[in-house]
Amino acid sequence: MLSFALHRNKTLRHVALSVLGLSAVWSVQAQTAASPFSDLITEPGGAGLGFVTRFESSPYVGGGTRQDLLPLYLYEGEHVSMQANRIGIKFTPSTEQRFDVYFKRRLEGFPEAGKVASLNGMEVRNTGVDLGFTYRYEQPWGTLYASILHDVSNTSNGTELALEYAYEWRSGRLSLRPSLNVSLRDSKLNNYYYGVRANEAIAGRPAYAPGSGTNVSLNLYSTYELTERWRLLAGASVTSFDGKVQDSPIVRRGLQPSFFVGAAYDFGSYKKLWSDERTPTYVRVLYGRASDDGCHLARILTFKCADLDKVNPTSITGVHIGKPFIEKLNGWPLDFVGYAGLVYHNDRNLQANGIQADLFMKAYYYGLPWNHKVKTRLGWGLGVSFANRVPYTEASSQAARDRPTSRLLNYLDPTIDVSLGDLIGSPGLKETYIGLGVSHRSGIFGSSRLLGDVNGGSNYIYTYLEMKI
């Protein structure tokens, strides 16, 4: 059972005295019931990409201010929803009610020991994965949210109950959404992230277990529709930790502020493109080999290197399925296609083989001078990749550099291909392509907590055949 110590009067008073006009939403410490990115994509079948740069005052003594890059991967299907650090299924029994069941990356804790003096000698407190359930009730007077989250990654094994009230105000292209969040956290969650274990105690840092408690946050979330598809994002949040958490020898007393700025691009909905009952689908099969360790993506793309790893020749085989979102953007020879797929890693008995799931949006440019003879496409894909087991090429290179790994990483997919039909003179194969590409997983140079603060990744150079059916 959850046993929560409520200090509501003191907590609310501290938060209320500190807001002072902060302009909008989300903090690592404020695990809000409502996702701040839940309404960026509103069309059924819609998708988007973007980023936010977050700045937060570390809750740990001497932690200073942390800057963090959060990639935004957005999708709103009829029953599937993806919003930055969470993915799940949703049910909407009415326009006023919505239920979500999802997995969410908990962006809490601290990275490698040694970066903050007060944490020296302590075991790293990692980001975890929660299984969450949220109920949303929307009315003209505002929206109520109730969420329960439980760690399923065997990180903290903690549980949290969050209640939130939000109100949205719109004026032209600008929207503002202030909210008040009350978060009830159990002892496992607080002890893991803000406690000191007996074997970590030193002079000036005694063993301490804060136990269960209540955090309160005030947030304000804002968006501005720069164009029909581009949206600017900005926000700030202030959180008051439970008093027992603030009493921890590793926690900085006082309020915990944070803010972010960013942008998102809405690709619209593939369903609109298919409203005339044309239902094209891209099917791509691929095979590739790991590149040599010194053959990184920039060198491959600039034709300075194409060496394969001959010492540990691991390989991939996969299938990607794509659906077009935009054809001939603004009349230009530029299409956008959304892809999802599975890739099998053959790690040649160096470790157990694994499966990688990719989800990405891809731009195709085909305005090259010779395209009237042989259609040639330059492609650039951007999205997210999750591996059930960190591929050997990543695990070994990161271990050699004494760096962490992550199963969830950013995904890039640069390609070049040509029409097979144009090459062999077969009109029936005009929309069948053969090409070369790079399957690239990376942590964006260790700048993103969502991606495990990983600086590194992997490259697989592959060939493929893609059909438009």
Secondary structure, DSSP 8 states (H G I E B T S, - for coil): -------HHHHHHHHHTT-TT------SS---SS-TTTTS--STTEEEEEEEEEEEE-SBTT--EEEEEEEEEEEE-SSEEEETTEEEEEE-SSSSEEEEEEEEEE--SB-STTSSGGGTTS--B--EEEEEEEEEEEETTEEEEEEEEEE-SSSS--EEEEEEEE--EEETTEEEEEEEEEEEE-HHHHHHHH-B-GGG-BTTB--B---SEEEEEEEEEEEEESSSSEEEEEEEEEEE--HHHHTSTTB--S-EEEEEEEEEEEEEEHHHHTTTS----EEEEEEEEEB-TT--HHHHHTTS---B-SSS--EEEEEEEEEEEESSGGGSSEEEEEEEEEEEEE-TTSS--EEEEEEEEEEEE---TTTTTS-EEEEEEEEEEEESS--HHHHHHHHHTT----SEEEEEEEEEEEEHHHHHT-GGGTTEEEEEEEEEEE-TTTT-TTTTT---EEEEEEEEEEEE-
